Amino acid sequence: MDRLELIKRNVQEIVTEEELDALLQKKEAPTAYVGYEPSGKIHMGHVLTVNKLMDLQKAGFKITVLLADVHAYLNKKGTLEEVKKIADYNRRCFLALGLDKEKTNFVYGSEYQLGSEYMLNVLKLSKDVTLNRARRSMDEVGRAMDNPMVSQMVYPLMQAIDIAMLEVDVAVGGIDQRKIHMLARENLKSLGFEAPICIHTPILLGLDGKKMASSSDNYISVDDTAEEIKTKFKKAFCKMGDTAENPVLALFRYHIFPRYQEIVINRPEKFGGDLSYASYAELEKAFAAEELHPMDLKNAAAKYINEILDPVRKVLL
């Protein structure tokens, strides 16, 4: 897999691919970042962007991870002291998941976001962005946006200035970050900064086939025990032969196959014995043809996800 293919693997959108190609031709070590709002448990949705950062590291990128404690505070996720503790926990999880400690620059938002240069740029940007645009950019990420606080309108402006002040070429995030990233692309040039290239990863469904939500407990957290994960997979939605909107298959596509060259589905001899697949496409084809039972798929998913999360559990003990 060449450099560009690795970067494009499992992404939903690149804005724009032409700019990315030009960047790769121009720079040997371009820069990319993700900002994580420390607001609770790390789940497999977060790990999707961690996987992409690992791909970018393999492709020669220098990586910055912004632990956005001030953003979390503004988005009503706790006191500054509370979100800083969660940010420390997040950092340990990300490293245990496979980010290269020597090649990853972790930055806490509170280290620079309270400085005069940063705040002046936020205020300058506030003159160019309408209240309606700021509110719309927060639709997918804000809390209680039916009656937002002024702080939540500042949030997307800060995220745009983060990209500028961290001097990154590429902003990475889930597709729910798209509106904020587009606000940055359209407005940073007027302040004398470069517009970022944006890489967006998909949003994973919860294990019940519905929107992932903490209230539904339909997600896998990196600190779930092995038994908890096995139990969650037993209850997971996985209709025989159905490959569309299948949360178990999605975990193979986005989390398991990027880390394993081959996966093995263990089955008793009376049911045909073990099966092995060298690519996600092979696995999906077999499941669509009903050659693979949902329970066998679930058991294999639980096995591999537990292997991926074992290093995190060890760090958190």
Secondary structure as the mmCIF struct_conf table of DSSP 4:
data_model
#
loop_
_struct_conf.conf_type_id
_struct_conf.id
_struct_conf.beg_label_comp_id
_struct_conf.beg_label_asym_id
_struct_conf.beg_label_seq_id
_struct_conf.end_label_comp_id
_struct_conf.end_label_asym_id
_struct_conf.end_label_seq_id
HELX_RH_AL_P HELX_RH_AL_P1 ARG A 3 LYS A 8
TURN_TY1_P TURN_TY1_P1 ARG A 9 ASN A 10
BEND BEND1 GLN A 12 GLN A 12
STRN STRN1 GLU A 13 VAL A 15
TURN_TY1_P TURN_TY1_P2 THR A 16 THR A 16
HELX_RH_AL_P HELX_RH_AL_P2 GLU A 17 LYS A 26
BEND BEND2 GLU A 28 ALA A 29
STRN STRN2 THR A 31 TYR A 36
BEND BEND3 GLY A 40 GLY A 40
STRN STRN3 HIS A 43 HIS A 43
HELX_RH_AL_P HELX_RH_AL_P3 MET A 44 LYS A 58
TURN_TY1_P TURN_TY1_P3 ALA A 59 GLY A 60
STRN STRN4 LYS A 62 LEU A 67
HELX_RH_AL_P HELX_RH_AL_P4 ASP A 69 LEU A 74
TURN_TY1_P TURN_TY1_P4 ASN A 75 LYS A 76
BEND BEND4 LYS A 77 LYS A 77
HELX_RH_AL_P HELX_RH_AL_P5 LEU A 80 ALA A 96
TURN_TY1_P TURN_TY1_P5 LEU A 97 GLY A 98
HELX_RH_3T_P HELX_RH_3T_P1 LYS A 101 LYS A 103
STRN STRN5 THR A 104 TYR A 108
HELX_RH_3T_P HELX_RH_3T_P2 GLY A 109 GLU A 111
TURN_TY1_P TURN_TY1_P6 TYR A 112 LEU A 114
BEND BEND5 GLY A 115 GLY A 115
HELX_RH_AL_P HELX_RH_AL_P6 SER A 116 SER A 126
TURN_TY1_P TURN_TY1_P7 LYS A 127 ASP A 128
BEND BEND6 VAL A 129 VAL A 129
HELX_RH_AL_P HELX_RH_AL_P7 LEU A 131 SER A 137
TURN_TY1_P TURN_TY1_P8 MET A 138 VAL A 141
BEND BEND7 ARG A 143 ALA A 144
TURN_TY1_P TURN_TY1_P9 MET A 145 ASP A 146
BEND BEND8 ASN A 147 ASN A 147
HELX_RH_AL_P HELX_RH_AL_P8 VAL A 150 MET A 165
TURN_TY1_P TURN_TY1_P10 LEU A 166 GLU A 167
BEND BEND9 ASP A 169 ASP A 169
STRN STRN6 VAL A 170 GLY A 174
HELX_RH_3T_P HELX_RH_3T_P3 ILE A 175 GLN A 177
HELX_RH_AL_P HELX_RH_AL_P9 ARG A 178 ASN A 187
HELX_RH_3T_P HELX_RH_3T_P4 LEU A 188 LEU A 191
TURN_TY1_P TURN_TY1_P11 GLY A 192 GLY A 192
HELX_LH_PP_P HELX_LH_PP_P1 GLU A 194 PRO A 196
STRN STRN7 ILE A 197 THR A 201
HELX_LH_PP_P HELX_LH_PP_P2 PRO A 202 LEU A 204
STRN STRN8 LEU A 205 LEU A 205
HELX_LH_PP_P HELX_LH_PP_P3 GLY A 206 GLY A 206
TURN_TY1_P TURN_TY1_P12 LEU A 207 ASP A 208
BEND BEND10 GLY A 209 LYS A 210
STRN STRN9 LYS A 211 LYS A 211
HELX_RH_3T_P HELX_RH_3T_P5 SER A 214 SER A 216
TURN_TY1_P TURN_TY1_P13 ASP A 217 ASP A 217
BEND BEND11 TYR A 219 TYR A 219
STRN STRN10 SER A 221 SER A 221
TURN_TY1_P TURN_TY1_P14 VAL A 222 ASP A 223
HELX_RH_AL_P HELX_RH_AL_P10 ALA A 226 LYS A 235
BEND BEND12 ALA A 236 ALA A 236
TURN_TY1_P TURN_TY1_P15 MET A 240 GLY A 241
TURN_TY1_P TURN_TY1_P16 ALA A 244 GLU A 245
HELX_RH_AL_P HELX_RH_AL_P11 PRO A 247 LEU A 251
HELX_RH_PI_P HELX_RH_PI_P1 PHE A 252 ILE A 256
TURN_TY1_P TURN_TY1_P17 PHE A 257 ARG A 259
BEND BEND13 GLN A 261 GLN A 261
STRN STRN11 ILE A 263 ILE A 265
HELX_RH_3T_P HELX_RH_3T_P6 GLU A 269 PHE A 271
TURN_TY1_P TURN_TY1_P18 GLY A 272 GLY A 272
STRN STRN12 LEU A 275 TYR A 277
BEND BEND14 ALA A 278 SER A 279
HELX_RH_AL_P HELX_RH_AL_P12 TYR A 280 ALA A 288
TURN_TY1_P TURN_TY1_P19 ALA A 289 GLU A 290
BEND BEND15 LEU A 292 LEU A 292
HELX_RH_AL_P HELX_RH_AL_P13 PRO A 294 LEU A 316
#
